Amino acid sequence: MARGNQGLDGQRLAEKPKRMAEKQVLAWWLRQRTTAGRRWVSERLQMGKESGVSKAIRLVKQSSDIELNRLKQRLRKSLKDDGEKSRQARYD
């Protein structure tokens, strides 16, 4: 799910549909874990209006959709693995 793992750089991600599941999960994560505002997220992920970000976040939070939940887990795991690698590198 992480952009590096999917081969999705910022430009290619921007070209994808506004309601793409990956964009929705990234918007959810960014708003939960950073101080990024809805406008910034909307612009960076090319999600249209700011309200689209709010809708995406609500959908991801409340969804029982298997695909969205799978993407959430992949993102969490990828970021956890990256964090562990960073900590390890400091001690090597």
C-alpha positions, 0 to 999 in steps of 0.5 A: 500500500505504501506508495513505494511498494505499489510503484505509485509516485505522486504524479501517477497517483494524481492521475488515478480516479478521485475515489480510488480505494488507495487514495481513500486509505491514504487520505484517512491515514494522513488525517489520522497521523499528520497535521495535514489539512483536508485541502492539502490532502485533497490537492496532493492526492487529486481528490477534488473538493475538500469534502471528498476527503471527509467522505473518504475518511468517513468511508474508510473508518466505517467500512466493512469493505474487505478491500479497504480494510486490506489496504489499511492493514497493508499500509499499517504493516508497511509503515511499521516495517519501515519504522523498524528498519529505520530504528535498526539502521541507527544501531547498526 
